[in-house]
Amino acid sequence: MKFLVQLIVKIATAISSLFPRQVLRKMGSWVGFLWFDVFGFRRQIVLDNLKLAFPEWTDEQRRAVGRESVYQLGYNFAEIFTIPSMNQKWLDKNAVIEGWENLEEASKQNKGIFFLTLHLGNGDMGANTVAMRGQEIYIITKRFKTKWFDDMWFAVRGSQGVQYIDAHSPNNAFEILKALKKKAALVFVLDQYMGKPFGIASTFFGKRTGTAYGLALFVQKTKAPVLPIYTYEGPDKKLHTVIEPAMDLAKCVVDDKDQTISNMTQAFNDKLESIIRKHPEQWMWVHRRWKDF
């Protein structure tokens, strides 16, 4: 099975390398077409989420943005097997990193770095561009129960140096702290719903929901800086990875530790919301973000 997985990855990578990036992304449009236009899978969830977030928009505006957001998932899926063949020439032609100086400035604290991010643009490719530039990077993520698929998926996603920590591993806290000691960057994806016991009440686009508090807990313990990072497809048809300056979380800190965690988590939500408002057509609106907490 391991040999078969490796063979599948090699074949898919070889085929992907034959096509320019924009051709691959265009090929992925069939995923969006079938998903949104034909089968309508979660289409109403997409539209309801957009109505909640942007009540001032017309139905036509919400449908156009919702449709494009699903098509973006198709585009991203179509180029995922490009990651193993990425090189400097590919980066020079197809990728832009904005704000690298913010990463360098935060690194001077010698505490490691927390990256705050969300499902916008092609995050896997963005993370690998950062790794290829020399920053050790770990993503906190769920793993799949089916081993052969898990092996294949993460072999592709991490083929340019990105490493992964299982969000459900009993040792994940130890692994996170160990990575910080190596001055690595730890990526926390906080735009999805999280209920109790690992989530706390918060608001997102003004509506109550649940958000994971793990990042706030680690920030309170380690004092490591938190840098928002996200990707988007630019009008220049290039993958843009944006690294923003470290967040000022001093105003979140109060005498009550639980309240501090709540304040920080809300600050993270507010930052992610501001990013989504810049590129709403590239965020993953299919997720049930606003479940009743």
C-alpha positions in Angstrom: 0.0 0.0 0.0 2.9 2.4 0.8 4.4 1.7 -2.6 1.0 2.3 -4.3 0.6 5.6 -2.5 4.0 6.7 -3.5 3.3 5.7 -7.1 0.0 7.7 -7.2 1.8 10.8 -5.8 4.6 10.5 -8.4 2.2 10.1 -11.3 -0.1 12.9 -10.2 2.9 15.2 -9.6 4.3 14.4 -13.0 1.0 15.1 -14.8 0.6 18.4 -12.8 4.1 19.5 -13.8 3.1 19.4 -17.5 0.6 22.2 -17.2 1.0 25.9 -16.4 -0.5 26.9 -13.1 -3.4 28.8 -14.6 -4.3 25.9 -16.8 -4.4 23.6 -13.8 -6.6 26.0 -11.9 -9.0 26.3 -14.9 -9.2 22.5 -15.0 -10.4 22.6 -11.4 -13.5 24.6 -12.4 -15.4 21.4 -13.1 -15.3 20.7 -9.3 -16.9 24.0 -8.6 -19.4 23.6 -11.4 -20.5 20.2 -10.2 -20.5 21.2 -6.5 -22.4 24.5 -6.7 -24.2 24.6 -10.0 -25.2 20.9 -10.6 -25.6 19.1 -7.2 -25.9 22.2 -5.0 -24.0 20.5 -2.2 -24.2 22.9 0.8 -25.2 25.7 -1.6 -27.8 26.9 0.8 -25.3 26.9 3.7 -23.0 29.1 1.6 -25.8 31.6 0.8 -27.1 31.6 4.4 -23.6 32.3 5.7 -23.1 35.1 3.3 -26.5 36.6 4.2 -25.5 36.5 7.9 -22.1 38.1 7.2 -23.2 40.6 4.5 -26.9 41.4 5.1 -26.6 44.6 3.1 -25.7 42.7 -0.1 -28.3 41.7 -2.7 -29.1 38.1 -3.4 -27.3 38.4 -6.7 -24.1 39.6 -5.0 -24.2 36.8 -2.4 -24.8 34.2 -5.1 -21.9 35.4 -7.2 -19.5 35.5 -4.3 -20.7 32.2 -2.9 -20.3 30.5 -6.3 -16.8 31.9 -6.8 -15.8 30.7 -3.3 -16.8 27.1 -4.2 -15.0 27.4 -7.6 -11.9 28.5 -5.7 -11.9 25.2 -3.8 -11.9 23.5 -7.1 -9.0 25.6 -8.4 -7.0 24.9 -5.2 -7.7 21.1 -5.4 -6.6 21.0 -9.0 -3.1 22.3 -8.3 -2.4 20.5 -5.0 -0.2 17.9 -6.7 2.0 20.8 -7.9 3.5 21.2 -4.5 6.1 18.3 -4.8 7.5 19.9 -8.0 7.7 23.5 -6.8 11.1 25.0 -7.1 12.7 28.5 -7.1 11.8 29.0 -10.8 8.2 28.1 -10.0 8.2 30.6 -7.1 9.7 33.4 -9.1 7.0 33.0 -11.8 3.9 32.2 -9.7 4.3 33.3 -6.1 4.6 36.5 -4.1 5.4 36.8 -0.3 4.3 40.1 1.2 5.6 41.2 4.6 8.6 38.9 5.1 10.1 41.7 7.1 7.4 41.2 9.7 8.5 37.6 10.2 12.1 38.7 10.5 11.2 41.3 13.1 9.1 38.9 15.2 11.9 36.3 15.0 14.2 38.6 16.9 12.2 37.9 20.1 13.6 34.3 20.0 10.4 32.8 21.3 9.2 31.1 18.2 6.2 32.4 16.3 2.5 31.7 16.1 0.8 32.1 12.7 -2.9 32.9 12.9 -4.7 31.9 9.7 -7.9 30.7 8.0 -9.3 28.8 5.0 -8.7 31.5 2.4 -6.9 31.0 -0.9 -4.5 28.1 -1.2 -3.0 27.9 2.3 -1.1 24.7 1.7 0.9 26.2 -1.2 1.4 29.4 0.8 2.8 27.5 3.7 5.2 25.6 1.5 6.4 28.9 -0.1 7.3 30.1 3.4 9.1 26.8 4.2 11.0 27.0 1.0 12.3 30.4 2.0 13.8 28.9 5.1 11.3 29.2 7.9 10.6 26.0 9.8 6.8 25.7 10.0 4.3 23.4 11.6 0.5 23.3 11.0 -1.8 22.1 13.7 -4.4 20.0 11.8 -6.7 17.0 12.0 -5.4 13.7 10.6 -7.4 11.1 8.6 -8.4 7.7 10.1 -7.7 6.0 6.8 -3.9 5.5 6.9 -3.2 5.2 3.2 -5.1 8.4 2.4 -3.6 10.2 5.3 -0.1 9.2 4.2 -0.7 10.4 0.6 -2.4 13.6 1.5 0.2 14.8 4.0 3.1 13.6 1.9 1.9 15.9 -0.8 1.0 18.8 1.5 4.3 18.7 3.3 6.6 17.8 0.4 8.5 21.2 0.5 9.2 21.1 4.2 5.9 21.9 6.0 5.5 19.7 9.1 2.2 18.8 10.9 1.1 18.3 14.4 -2.1 16.2 15.0 -4.7 18.4 16.6 -6.1 15.4 18.4 -2.8 13.9 19.6 -2.5 13.5 23.4 1.0 14.9 23.0 0.3 17.9 20.8 0.9 20.4 23.6 4.4 19.0 24.1 5.0 19.0 20.4 3.9 22.6 20.0 6.2 23.8 22.9 9.1 21.7 21.5 8.7 23.3 18.1 8.6 26.8 19.7 11.9 26.1 21.4 13.4 25.4 18.0 12.2 28.9 16.9 9.7 27.4 14.5 6.4 28.9 13.4 3.2 27.2 14.5 0.1 27.6 12.4 -3.3 27.8 14.0 -6.3 27.7 11.8 -9.1 29.4 13.8 -11.9 30.1 11.3 -13.9 27.0 11.9 -16.6 26.3 14.6 -15.4 24.7 17.8 -17.8 23.7 20.6 -17.0 22.7 24.2 -14.7 21.6 25.7 -12.1 23.1 23.4 -14.1 26.1 22.2 -15.4 29.2 24.0 -18.2 31.6 23.2 -17.2 34.4 20.9 -18.6 36.4 18.0 -17.8 36.3 14.3 -19.3 38.9 11.9 -21.3 40.0 15.0 -23.0 36.6 15.6 -22.4 34.4 18.6 -20.5 31.1 17.9 -17.8 28.9 19.3 -14.0 29.3 18.6 -11.1 27.2 19.7 -9.1 28.8 22.5 -5.9 26.8 22.2 -3.9 29.6 20.5 -4.8 32.1 23.2 -3.8 29.5 25.9 -0.4 29.0 24.3 0.2 32.7 23.8 -0.6 33.4 27.5 1.9 30.7 28.5 4.7 31.4 26.1 4.3 35.2 25.2 5.4 34.3 21.6 4.2 36.8 19.0 1.1 36.1 16.8 1.4 37.1 13.2 -1.7 36.8 10.9 -0.9 35.0 7.7 -3.1 34.3 4.7 -3.0 33.6 1.0 -5.1 34.9 -1.9 -5.1 34.7 -5.7 -4.2 38.1 -6.9 -5.3 40.0 -10.1 -1.8 39.3 -11.4 -2.7 35.5 -11.4 -0.1 34.8 -8.7 -0.4 33.2 -5.3 0.1 35.9 -2.7 1.1 34.9 0.8 0.7 37.8 3.2 2.5 38.0 6.6 1.1 40.8 8.7 2.9 42.5 11.7 2.6 40.8 15.1 -0.7 41.6 16.8 -0.8 43.9 19.8 -2.5 41.8 22.4 -1.6 43.9 25.4 -5.1 45.3 25.7 -6.5 41.7 26.0 -4.6 40.9 29.1 -6.5 41.4 32.4 -6.2 40.0 35.9 -8.6 37.1 35.2 -6.8 34.5 33.1 -10.0 33.1 31.6 -11.1 36.5 30.6 -7.7 37.1 29.0 -8.1 34.0 26.9 -11.6 35.1 25.9 -10.4 38.6 24.9 -7.5 37.2 22.9 -9.7 34.7 21.1 -12.1 37.5 20.2 -9.2 39.6 18.9 -8.2 36.7 16.7 -11.8 36.4 15.3 -11.9 40.1 14.6 -8.6 39.9 12.7 -9.8 36.9 10.6 -13.1 38.7 9.9 -11.2 41.8 8.6 -9.2 39.5 6.3 -12.3 37.8 4.9 -13.8 41.2 4.1 -10.9 41.9 1.8 -11.3 38.7 -0.2 -14.8 37.3 0.6 -14.9 35.3 -2.7 -11.9 33.2 -1.6 -13.0 32.2 1.8 -14.5 28.7 2.5 -18.2 29.7 3.1 -19.3 26.0 2.9 -18.4 25.5 6.6 -21.1 25.6 9.3 -19.3 28.4 11.1 -22.2 29.7 13.1 -23.5 26.6 14.9 -25.4 27.3 18.2 -22.7 27.3 20.9 
